[in-house]
Amino acid sequence: MGVMRVLDHTGDTLVRWSVDDGEALARAAAMFDRLRSERKLAFARPSGAAADDAVQIDRFEPAAEEIVWIRPIAGG
């Protein structure tokens, strides 16, 4: 089972999927594409890996245990 966490002004939104559930996979992939088009950043943590082992991704990875979305931070 995978989970996508969207961290934004509304809080922490969770989307769950299973690789055996085609409908849930399609919903999660569509959400991934929508958030990517909004220029948010996705980081995936492989199954069993520590949080600091997360890597930035640009495609939906159904096998990821967790995908976390954040807004880019503007500095200056």
C-alpha beads as a LAMMPS data file, in Angstrom:
LAMMPS data file: protein, C-alpha beads

76 atoms
75 bonds

1 atom types
1 bond types

-500.0 500.0 xlo xhi
-500.0 500.0 ylo yhi
-500.0 500.0 zlo zhi

Masses

1 110.0

Atoms # bond

1 1 1 0.000 0.000 0.000
2 1 1 1.294 3.438 -0.927
3 1 1 0.366 6.852 0.374
4 1 1 0.699 10.298 -1.134
5 1 1 0.833 13.235 1.293
6 1 1 0.064 16.693 -0.009
7 1 1 1.403 19.354 2.355
8 1 1 -0.179 22.735 1.626
9 1 1 -2.247 25.555 3.096
10 1 1 -5.142 23.147 3.744
11 1 1 -3.003 20.825 5.866
12 1 1 -1.890 17.274 5.166
13 1 1 -4.078 15.515 2.570
14 1 1 -3.637 11.732 2.237
15 1 1 -4.273 9.642 -0.873
16 1 1 -3.803 5.876 -0.582
17 1 1 -3.456 3.228 -3.276
18 1 1 -2.617 -0.424 -3.686
19 1 1 -0.738 -1.804 -6.688
20 1 1 -3.550 -4.373 -6.972
21 1 1 -6.278 -1.699 -7.256
22 1 1 -6.314 -0.260 -10.778
23 1 1 -8.919 2.386 -9.942
24 1 1 -6.976 3.684 -6.924
25 1 1 -3.750 3.667 -8.982
26 1 1 -5.419 5.705 -11.729
27 1 1 -6.716 8.275 -9.203
28 1 1 -3.295 8.588 -7.557
29 1 1 -1.531 8.913 -10.931
30 1 1 -3.996 11.597 -12.063
31 1 1 -3.478 13.521 -8.832
32 1 1 0.291 13.197 -9.275
33 1 1 0.038 14.668 -12.778
34 1 1 -2.182 17.525 -11.592
35 1 1 0.151 18.458 -8.727
36 1 1 3.168 18.221 -11.039
37 1 1 1.463 20.627 -13.472
38 1 1 1.058 23.038 -10.532
39 1 1 4.865 22.996 -10.217
40 1 1 4.839 21.324 -6.791
41 1 1 7.745 19.058 -5.852
42 1 1 7.362 15.326 -5.170
43 1 1 9.685 13.214 -3.038
44 1 1 9.381 9.425 -2.813
45 1 1 10.500 7.076 -0.070
46 1 1 10.994 3.481 -1.145
47 1 1 9.453 0.716 0.948
48 1 1 11.421 0.170 4.147
49 1 1 13.691 3.205 3.623
50 1 1 14.230 5.973 6.164
51 1 1 12.637 9.386 5.606
52 1 1 16.022 10.934 4.801
53 1 1 16.408 8.441 1.918
54 1 1 13.605 10.138 -0.044
55 1 1 14.482 11.306 -3.539
56 1 1 12.805 13.859 -5.776
57 1 1 10.711 12.263 -8.533
58 1 1 8.925 13.574 -11.616
59 1 1 6.789 10.494 -12.447
60 1 1 4.281 8.587 -10.354
61 1 1 5.922 5.543 -8.766
62 1 1 3.256 3.018 -7.704
63 1 1 5.819 0.953 -5.769
64 1 1 6.802 3.896 -3.538
65 1 1 5.704 3.486 0.053
66 1 1 5.242 7.235 0.458
67 1 1 5.221 10.252 -1.843
68 1 1 5.309 13.692 -0.231
69 1 1 4.374 16.867 -2.107
70 1 1 5.612 20.310 -1.129
71 1 1 5.459 23.782 -2.645
72 1 1 8.723 25.220 -3.925
73 1 1 10.067 27.841 -1.552
74 1 1 11.118 31.179 -2.999
75 1 1 14.187 32.676 -1.428
76 1 1 15.941 35.916 -1.753

Bonds

1 1 1 2
2 1 2 3
3 1 3 4
4 1 4 5
5 1 5 6
6 1 6 7
7 1 7 8
8 1 8 9
9 1 9 10
10 1 10 11
11 1 11 12
12 1 12 13
13 1 13 14
14 1 14 15
15 1 15 16
16 1 16 17
17 1 17 18
18 1 18 19
19 1 19 20
20 1 20 21
21 1 21 22
22 1 22 23
23 1 23 24
24 1 24 25
25 1 25 26
26 1 26 27
27 1 27 28
28 1 28 29
29 1 29 30
30 1 30 31
31 1 31 32
32 1 32 33
33 1 33 34
34 1 34 35
35 1 35 36
36 1 36 37
37 1 37 38
38 1 38 39
39 1 39 40
40 1 40 41
41 1 41 42
42 1 42 43
43 1 43 44
44 1 44 45
45 1 45 46
46 1 46 47
47 1 47 48
48 1 48 49
49 1 49 50
50 1 50 51
51 1 51 52
52 1 52 53
53 1 53 54
54 1 54 55
55 1 55 56
56 1 56 57
57 1 57 58
58 1 58 59
59 1 59 60
60 1 60 61
61 1 61 62
62 1 62 63
63 1 63 64
64 1 64 65
65 1 65 66
66 1 66 67
67 1 67 68
68 1 68 69
69 1 69 70
70 1 70 71
71 1 71 72
72 1 72 73
73 1 73 74
74 1 74 75
75 1 75 76
